[in-house]
Amino acid sequence: MSDHSVGAKASHNKGEPVRVIFVNRFFYPDESATSLMLTDLAFALEAKPYALHVVTSGSDYTGSEERPPSREKVNGTSIHRLPALQGGQTSLVRRVANFVIFYLFSFVALLRLARRGDLVVCLTDPPFGQLLCLLAVRLKGARLINWVQDIYPETAIRLGFGSPGNPLFGMLARLRDFCWKASAVNVAIGARMAEYVKHRTADAADIRIIPNWADEKALAPLAHEENPLRSKWGYLLEDCVIGYSGNLGRAHDSETMLGAIEQLVGDAASPARFLFVGGGAQRKGLEERLKAYDRVRFCNYQPREQLRESLSVPDIHWLSLAPQLEGLIVPSKFYGAAAAGRPIIFVGDEDGEVARLIAQGECGRSFAPGAVGALTQYLRELSADRNLRELLGQNARLFAEDICARDSRLAEWTALLCDLATTEMSGSLDEAKSTQKANDYLALEGAAVVGPSRINGLANGQQCKGLQS
């Protein structure tokens, strides 16, 4: 009998609930993308028969000087916040220092919290944190689920922070691949990402695809005349606001949109206005380059309770990803923009994950980096045609409700965790009792994920203990 099987029995024999321990650098009340995903999932599990814990950092993504309590319980989830340097996102040195601090303290926290049969869900912030998570779960007899939000060291290499032949990066990649193979399950957030994991592990890892999401109910479209934030930021009803919301970092192409901005701001007849909400490595440089244009505005991250208003300010949303990072990163900004019912423009690989979603939802258009002329022309047409914007926005909203619904994605996670919590089989889950394998998803070529029928039962309140093992 395997350690996994013994662990599951040991936990159940004590009559104690299985612990689900999440590990990520950011969590509630932080507003970063992975924090929002994790917060939604953890709080959605409150009614399930688990003991929920989150191991996270004491700092937040925006660099706020406010320090939340090191221990607290929110919505049934015990939060364990670790020491961190405040303002750790402001420089590369401080960021790396916070990585190291988090590696060490999270490992110790897992050794203290994890027991045989427990589930540890490790996200990929900071990079390579899953390696220490794997060591901890092996020592404690728990099971590891990798929630793959991005893939390193390949992302760093393709952004120019090292070479493919670097021996350190090569070693880290091999250790990461071993971690994928040794984990109970690896959850990828896109089809192309799952393809890459499958390639790296020679099909030896258990891979599932559960895309990210947005709360489409909370982010329902808000008419401009009912949106106090739009008027507060100085926009008129006749303005066409083209907005970017979230992190604009090294992984994102901004030059193509900058080229379009420089052409459109000089056109007095154009209703186009440009809005950047958020932060990231490129923000300071963009503010400097665009400070002469009164049609361009920069705003900080908005609190989650104002996210509906913030995402409804733009008439058009745009997002981007450097093509060389396809399969390594999936921008989750798409889901919020779709939920807000706005047309979406993507700058990146025209066969990339987001480009496929836009094509499937018929809610916008994708452009290759450098296609400034084509992008500018499309923005001219779209900003002048309210009816077309409304049609594309309606398509986006329907896509968010029917295909990308938050409750469906959370139900897929609930089903997966219930399978893992109730199984006493070693290694990967029994093929006949698991949710659909990644190979089946890959055959859909990026189509929306629709879980098996029993997921609907879980979404309607079926308890995990009701599942048959």
C-alpha positions as CSV (number, residue, x, y, z in Angstrom):
1,M,0.0,0.0,0.0
2,S,1.3,3.4,-0.9
3,D,2.1,6.4,1.4
4,H,-0.9,8.2,-0.2
5,S,-3.2,5.4,0.7
6,V,-1.9,5.0,4.2
7,G,-2.1,8.8,4.6
8,A,-5.7,9.0,3.5
9,K,-6.7,6.2,5.9
10,A,-4.7,7.7,8.8
11,S,-6.6,11.0,8.4
12,H,-10.0,9.3,8.1
13,N,-9.3,6.9,11.0
14,K,-8.9,9.9,13.4
15,G,-12.3,11.2,12.4
16,E,-10.8,14.5,11.4
17,P,-11.6,16.3,8.2
18,V,-9.0,16.3,5.4
19,R,-7.1,19.6,5.4
20,V,-6.9,21.5,2.2
21,I,-3.8,23.7,2.4
22,F,-3.3,26.4,-0.2
23,V,0.1,28.0,-0.8
24,N,0.4,31.2,-2.7
25,R,2.3,34.5,-2.1
26,F,-1.0,36.5,-2.2
27,F,-4.4,36.0,-0.8
28,Y,-7.4,37.9,0.5
29,P,-7.7,40.8,0.8
30,D,-5.0,41.3,-1.9
31,E,-6.4,42.3,-5.3
32,S,-3.9,40.5,-7.6
33,A,-5.1,38.0,-10.2
34,T,-4.0,34.8,-8.4
35,S,-5.2,36.1,-5.1
36,L,-8.7,36.7,-6.5
37,M,-8.8,33.1,-8.0
38,L,-7.6,31.5,-4.8
39,T,-9.9,33.6,-2.6
40,D,-12.9,32.6,-4.7
41,L,-12.0,28.9,-4.4
42,A,-11.1,28.9,-0.7
43,F,-14.3,30.7,0.3
44,A,-16.4,28.5,-2.0
45,L,-15.2,25.5,-0.1
46,E,-16.4,26.8,3.2
47,A,-19.5,24.6,3.3
48,K,-17.5,21.5,2.3
49,P,-16.2,19.0,4.8
50,Y,-12.6,20.3,4.8
51,A,-10.4,22.1,7.3
52,L,-9.2,25.0,5.1
53,H,-5.8,26.7,5.5
54,V,-3.9,29.3,3.3
55,V,-0.2,29.9,3.7
56,T,0.5,33.3,2.2
57,S,2.7,36.4,2.5
58,G,2.3,39.2,4.9
59,S,2.8,41.7,2.0
60,D,0.4,42.5,-0.8
61,Y,0.9,42.9,-4.6
62,T,0.4,46.7,-4.6
63,G,3.1,47.3,-2.0
64,S,0.7,48.7,0.6
65,E,2.3,49.5,4.0
66,E,-0.7,48.1,5.8
67,R,0.1,44.9,7.5
68,P,-2.8,42.4,7.9
69,P,-2.8,40.1,11.0
70,S,-0.4,37.2,10.8
71,R,-3.2,34.8,11.7
72,E,-6.9,35.2,11.2
73,K,-9.9,33.1,10.1
74,V,-12.1,34.5,7.3
75,N,-15.2,32.6,5.9
76,G,-14.0,29.4,7.4
77,T,-10.5,29.6,6.1
78,S,-7.5,29.9,8.5
79,I,-5.0,32.3,7.0
80,H,-1.3,32.0,8.0
81,R,0.6,35.1,6.8
82,L,4.4,34.8,6.7
83,P,7.0,37.5,7.2
84,A,7.8,39.6,4.1
85,L,9.6,42.8,3.1
86,Q,6.9,45.5,2.5
87,G,7.0,47.0,-1.0
88,G,8.5,43.9,-2.3
89,Q,7.2,44.4,-5.8
90,T,9.1,47.8,-6.2
91,S,12.5,46.3,-7.2
92,L,13.8,43.1,-8.5
93,V,16.2,42.7,-5.6
94,R,13.4,43.1,-3.0
95,R,11.2,40.8,-5.0
96,V,13.8,38.0,-5.1
97,A,14.4,38.5,-1.3
98,N,10.7,38.0,-0.7
99,F,10.8,34.9,-2.8
100,V,13.5,33.4,-0.6
101,I,11.7,34.4,2.6
102,F,8.5,32.8,1.4
103,Y,10.3,29.6,0.3
104,L,11.8,29.1,3.7
105,F,8.8,30.1,5.9
106,S,6.2,28.3,3.7
107,F,8.2,25.1,3.9
108,V,8.3,25.3,7.7
109,A,4.5,26.2,7.8
110,L,3.7,23.1,5.7
111,L,5.7,20.9,8.0
112,R,3.7,22.2,10.8
113,L,0.3,22.1,9.2
114,A,0.2,19.1,6.8
115,R,-0.7,15.6,7.9
116,R,-1.0,12.2,6.2
117,G,-3.8,12.3,3.6
118,D,-4.1,16.1,3.5
119,L,-4.2,18.0,0.2
120,V,-1.7,20.8,-0.5
121,V,-2.6,23.0,-3.5
122,C,0.4,25.0,-4.5
123,L,0.2,27.9,-7.0
124,T,3.2,29.1,-9.0
125,D,3.9,32.3,-7.1
126,P,6.7,32.4,-6.3
127,P,8.3,30.4,-9.1
128,F,9.6,26.9,-8.0
129,G,7.8,27.1,-4.7
130,Q,6.2,23.7,-5.7
131,L,9.6,22.1,-5.3
132,L,9.6,22.7,-1.6
133,C,5.9,21.9,-1.4
134,L,6.6,18.5,-2.9
135,L,9.4,17.9,-0.3
136,A,7.1,18.9,2.5
137,V,4.2,16.7,1.4
138,R,6.5,13.7,0.9
139,L,7.9,14.1,4.4
140,K,4.3,14.4,5.9
141,G,2.5,11.9,3.7
142,A,0.2,14.5,2.1
143,R,-0.6,14.9,-1.6
144,L,0.3,17.8,-3.9
145,I,-1.8,19.5,-6.5
146,N,0.1,22.0,-8.7
147,W,-2.2,24.9,-9.8
148,V,-0.1,26.0,-12.7
149,Q,-0.7,29.7,-13.4
150,D,2.6,30.3,-15.2
151,I,5.7,28.2,-16.1
152,Y,9.3,29.0,-15.1
153,P,12.2,29.1,-15.9
154,E,11.0,29.2,-19.5
155,T,9.1,32.5,-19.0
156,A,12.3,34.1,-17.6
157,I,14.4,32.8,-20.5
158,R,12.0,34.0,-23.2
159,L,11.9,37.4,-21.6
160,G,15.7,37.6,-21.8
161,F,16.6,36.9,-18.2
162,G,19.0,34.0,-19.1
163,S,19.8,31.6,-21.8
164,P,18.4,28.1,-22.6
165,G,21.8,26.7,-22.0
166,N,22.1,28.1,-18.5
167,P,22.9,25.0,-16.3
168,L,21.0,26.5,-13.3
169,F,17.8,27.0,-15.3
170,G,18.3,23.5,-16.8
171,M,18.4,21.9,-13.4
172,L,15.4,23.9,-12.2
173,A,13.4,22.8,-15.2
174,R,14.2,19.2,-14.7
175,L,13.3,19.4,-11.0
176,R,10.1,21.2,-12.0
177,D,9.3,18.4,-14.5
178,F,9.9,15.8,-11.8
179,C,7.6,17.7,-9.5
180,W,4.8,17.6,-12.1
181,K,5.3,13.8,-12.5
182,A,5.3,13.2,-8.8
183,S,2.3,15.3,-7.9
184,A,-1.2,13.8,-7.6
185,V,-2.6,16.3,-10.1
186,N,-1.4,19.3,-12.2
187,V,-4.1,21.8,-13.0
188,A,-3.3,23.9,-16.1
189,I,-5.4,27.0,-16.9
190,G,-5.3,26.6,-20.6
191,A,-5.1,24.0,-23.4
192,R,-1.7,25.2,-24.7
193,M,-0.3,25.2,-21.2
194,A,-1.5,21.7,-20.8
195,E,0.1,20.7,-24.1
196,Y,3.4,22.1,-22.8
197,V,3.2,20.2,-19.5
198,K,2.4,17.0,-21.4
199,H,5.4,17.6,-23.7
200,R,7.8,18.2,-20.8
201,T,6.7,15.2,-18.8
202,A,6.4,12.8,-21.8
203,D,2.8,12.2,-20.9
204,A,3.8,10.9,-17.5
205,A,1.9,13.5,-15.4
206,D,-1.8,13.7,-14.5
207,I,-3.0,16.9,-16.1
208,R,-6.4,18.6,-15.9
209,I,-7.5,21.8,-17.4
210,I,-9.6,24.2,-15.3
211,P,-9.4,27.7,-16.8
212,N,-9.4,30.8,-14.6
213,W,-12.6,32.8,-14.2
214,A,-14.2,36.1,-13.2
215,D,-17.3,36.5,-11.0
216,E,-19.7,37.3,-13.9
217,K,-22.6,37.9,-11.5
218,A,-20.7,40.5,-9.5
219,L,-19.3,42.1,-12.7
220,A,-22.5,42.5,-14.6
221,P,-22.4,45.3,-17.2
222,L,-23.1,48.7,-15.8
223,A,-24.5,51.5,-18.0
224,H,-22.3,54.6,-18.3
225,E,-24.9,56.9,-16.9
226,E,-25.2,54.7,-13.8
227,N,-21.4,54.4,-13.2
228,P,-20.1,57.0,-10.8
229,L,-16.5,56.1,-11.5
230,R,-16.8,57.0,-15.2
231,S,-17.9,60.5,-14.4
232,K,-15.4,60.8,-11.5
233,W,-12.6,60.0,-14.0
234,G,-13.9,62.8,-16.3
235,Y,-15.4,60.8,-19.2
236,L,-18.4,62.0,-21.1
237,L,-21.1,59.7,-22.5
238,E,-20.0,60.3,-26.0
239,D,-16.4,59.3,-25.3
240,C,-15.2,55.9,-26.4
241,V,-12.8,54.7,-23.6
242,I,-10.3,52.0,-24.6
243,G,-9.1,50.5,-21.4
244,Y,-6.4,48.2,-20.0
245,S,-7.1,46.7,-16.5
246,G,-4.5,44.9,-14.4
247,N,-0.8,44.2,-14.5
248,L,1.1,45.5,-17.5
249,G,4.4,43.7,-17.0
250,R,7.4,42.4,-19.0
251,A,5.2,39.6,-20.5
252,H,2.9,42.0,-22.2
253,D,3.3,43.8,-25.6
254,S,2.5,47.5,-25.2
255,E,4.3,48.9,-28.2
256,T,1.6,48.0,-30.7
257,M,-1.1,49.8,-28.7
258,L,1.2,52.7,-28.1
259,G,1.6,53.1,-31.8
260,A,-2.2,53.2,-32.2
261,I,-2.6,55.7,-29.3
262,E,-0.1,58.0,-30.9
263,Q,-2.1,58.0,-34.1
264,L,-5.5,58.4,-32.5
265,V,-4.8,61.0,-29.9
266,G,-3.9,63.4,-32.7
267,D,-7.2,63.0,-34.4
268,A,-9.5,65.7,-33.0
269,A,-12.6,64.0,-34.5
270,S,-12.0,60.7,-32.8
271,P,-13.9,60.0,-29.6
272,A,-11.2,57.6,-28.5
273,R,-9.8,58.0,-25.0
274,F,-7.3,55.7,-23.3
275,L,-7.3,54.4,-19.8
276,F,-4.8,52.3,-17.8
277,V,-5.9,50.8,-14.5
278,G,-3.4,48.9,-12.5
279,G,0.3,48.6,-12.3
280,G,3.3,46.5,-13.4
281,A,6.8,46.9,-14.6
282,Q,5.8,48.9,-17.7
283,R,3.5,51.4,-16.0
284,K,6.1,54.0,-15.0
285,G,7.7,54.1,-18.5
286,L,4.3,54.4,-20.2
287,E,3.2,57.2,-18.0
288,E,6.4,59.1,-18.9
289,R,5.9,58.5,-22.6
290,L,2.3,59.4,-22.6
291,K,2.2,62.3,-20.1
292,A,1.8,64.9,-22.9
293,Y,-1.5,63.4,-24.0
294,D,-4.6,64.6,-22.2
295,R,-6.6,61.8,-23.7
296,V,-4.6,59.2,-21.7
297,R,-5.3,58.5,-18.0
298,F,-3.6,56.2,-15.5
299,C,-5.3,55.0,-12.3
300,N,-4.3,52.6,-9.6
301,Y,-5.7,49.2,-8.8
302,Q,-9.3,49.5,-7.6
303,P,-10.6,47.5,-4.6
304,R,-12.6,44.4,-5.5
305,E,-15.9,46.0,-4.3
306,Q,-15.4,48.6,-7.1
307,L,-14.3,46.2,-9.8
308,R,-17.6,46.2,-11.5
309,E,-17.5,50.0,-11.8
310,S,-13.9,50.0,-12.9
311,L,-14.3,47.3,-15.6
312,S,-17.5,49.0,-16.9
313,V,-15.7,52.4,-17.5
314,P,-14.1,51.3,-20.8
315,D,-16.2,50.8,-23.9
316,I,-13.5,48.5,-25.2
317,H,-11.0,46.4,-23.3
318,W,-7.5,45.4,-24.6
319,L,-5.0,42.9,-23.4
320,S,-1.8,41.4,-24.6
321,L,0.8,38.7,-24.3
322,A,4.2,38.3,-25.9
323,P,3.8,35.5,-28.5
324,Q,6.8,33.6,-27.2
325,L,5.0,33.2,-23.9
326,E,2.0,31.3,-25.2
327,G,1.6,28.1,-23.3
328,L,3.5,29.5,-20.4
329,I,1.1,32.2,-19.3
330,V,-2.7,32.8,-19.8
331,P,-3.9,36.3,-19.2
332,S,-6.9,36.1,-16.9
333,K,-8.0,39.7,-17.8
334,F,-10.1,38.2,-20.6
335,Y,-12.6,36.9,-18.1
336,G,-13.3,40.1,-16.3
337,A,-13.6,42.1,-19.6
338,A,-16.0,39.5,-21.0
339,A,-18.1,39.5,-17.7
340,A,-18.3,43.3,-18.0
341,G,-19.9,42.9,-21.5
342,R,-17.3,44.8,-23.5
343,P,-15.6,44.1,-26.8
344,I,-12.1,42.7,-26.4
345,I,-8.9,43.3,-28.4
346,F,-5.9,41.1,-28.0
347,V,-2.4,41.8,-29.1
348,G,-0.3,38.6,-29.3
349,D,-0.3,35.2,-31.0
350,E,-3.3,35.1,-33.3
351,D,-3.7,31.4,-32.5
352,G,-3.0,31.9,-28.8
353,E,-5.2,31.0,-25.9
354,V,-6.9,34.3,-25.6
355,A,-7.2,34.7,-29.4
356,R,-9.1,31.4,-29.5
357,L,-11.4,32.5,-26.8
358,I,-12.2,35.8,-28.6
359,A,-12.8,33.9,-31.8
360,Q,-15.0,31.4,-30.1
361,G,-17.0,34.1,-28.3
362,E,-17.2,36.4,-31.4
363,C,-16.5,39.3,-29.1
364,G,-13.6,41.2,-30.6
365,R,-10.4,40.7,-32.7
366,S,-6.8,39.7,-32.3
367,F,-3.7,41.4,-33.8
368,A,-0.1,40.3,-34.1
369,P,2.4,42.5,-32.4
370,G,3.6,45.3,-34.7
371,A,0.3,45.4,-36.6
372,V,-0.2,49.1,-35.7
373,G,-1.9,50.1,-38.9
374,A,-4.5,47.3,-38.7
375,L,-5.1,47.9,-35.0
376,T,-5.5,51.6,-35.4
377,Q,-8.0,51.2,-38.3
378,Y,-10.1,48.7,-36.2
379,L,-10.1,51.1,-33.2
380,R,-11.3,53.9,-35.5
381,E,-14.1,51.8,-36.8
382,L,-15.1,50.4,-33.4
383,S,-14.9,53.7,-31.5
384,A,-17.2,55.3,-34.2
385,D,-19.8,52.4,-34.3
386,R,-21.8,52.1,-31.0
387,N,-24.0,49.4,-32.4
388,L,-21.0,47.2,-33.3
389,R,-19.6,47.7,-29.8
390,E,-22.9,46.8,-28.2
391,L,-23.2,43.6,-30.4
392,L,-19.6,42.5,-29.5
393,G,-20.2,43.3,-25.9
394,Q,-23.4,41.3,-25.7
395,N,-21.5,38.3,-27.3
396,A,-18.8,38.7,-24.6
397,R,-21.3,38.7,-21.8
398,L,-23.1,35.6,-23.1
399,F,-19.8,33.9,-23.5
400,A,-19.0,34.7,-19.8
401,E,-22.3,33.5,-18.6
402,D,-22.6,30.3,-20.7
403,I,-19.0,29.1,-21.1
404,C,-16.8,30.8,-18.5
405,A,-19.1,30.9,-15.6
406,R,-17.4,31.1,-12.2
407,D,-19.7,28.6,-10.5
408,S,-18.9,26.0,-13.2
409,R,-15.2,26.4,-12.7
410,L,-15.4,26.3,-9.0
411,A,-17.5,23.1,-9.3
412,E,-14.8,21.5,-11.4
413,W,-12.3,22.3,-8.6
414,T,-14.7,21.0,-6.0
415,A,-15.2,17.7,-7.9
416,L,-11.4,17.3,-8.2
417,L,-10.7,17.9,-4.5
418,C,-13.5,15.6,-3.5
419,D,-12.1,12.8,-5.8
420,L,-8.7,13.3,-4.2
421,A,-10.0,13.5,-0.7
422,T,-12.0,10.2,-1.0
423,T,-9.6,8.1,-3.1
424,E,-7.3,5.6,-1.4
425,M,-5.5,4.8,-4.6
426,S,-1.8,5.5,-5.1
427,G,-0.5,8.0,-7.6
428,S,-2.9,9.4,-10.1
429,L,-6.7,8.9,-9.6
430,D,-8.4,5.9,-11.1
431,E,-9.1,6.7,-14.8
432,A,-12.7,5.6,-14.6
433,K,-13.4,7.7,-11.6
434,S,-11.5,10.9,-12.4
435,T,-12.7,14.0,-14.2
436,Q,-11.9,14.1,-17.9
437,K,-8.2,13.8,-18.8
438,A,-6.1,16.5,-20.4
439,N,-5.9,14.5,-23.6
440,D,-9.6,14.9,-24.0
441,Y,-9.4,18.6,-23.5
442,L,-6.6,19.0,-25.9
443,A,-8.7,17.5,-28.6
444,L,-11.0,20.5,-28.2
445,E,-8.2,22.8,-29.3
446,G,-8.9,25.3,-26.6
447,A,-12.7,25.1,-26.6
448,A,-14.4,25.8,-23.3
449,V,-14.2,23.2,-20.6
450,V,-17.4,21.6,-19.6
451,G,-17.1,19.3,-16.6
452,P,-18.9,15.9,-16.2
453,S,-22.5,15.8,-15.1
454,R,-21.7,15.1,-11.5
455,I,-20.1,18.5,-11.2
456,N,-23.6,20.0,-11.5
457,G,-24.6,18.0,-8.4
458,L,-21.7,19.5,-6.5
459,A,-22.5,23.0,-7.6
460,N,-26.0,22.5,-6.2
461,G,-24.7,21.6,-2.8
462,Q,-23.9,17.9,-3.0
463,Q,-21.4,17.1,-0.2
464,C,-18.0,15.6,-0.9
465,K,-18.8,12.8,1.5
466,G,-21.6,11.7,-0.8
467,L,-19.2,10.7,-3.5
468,Q,-18.5,7.0,-3.9
469,S,-14.8,6.1,-3.7
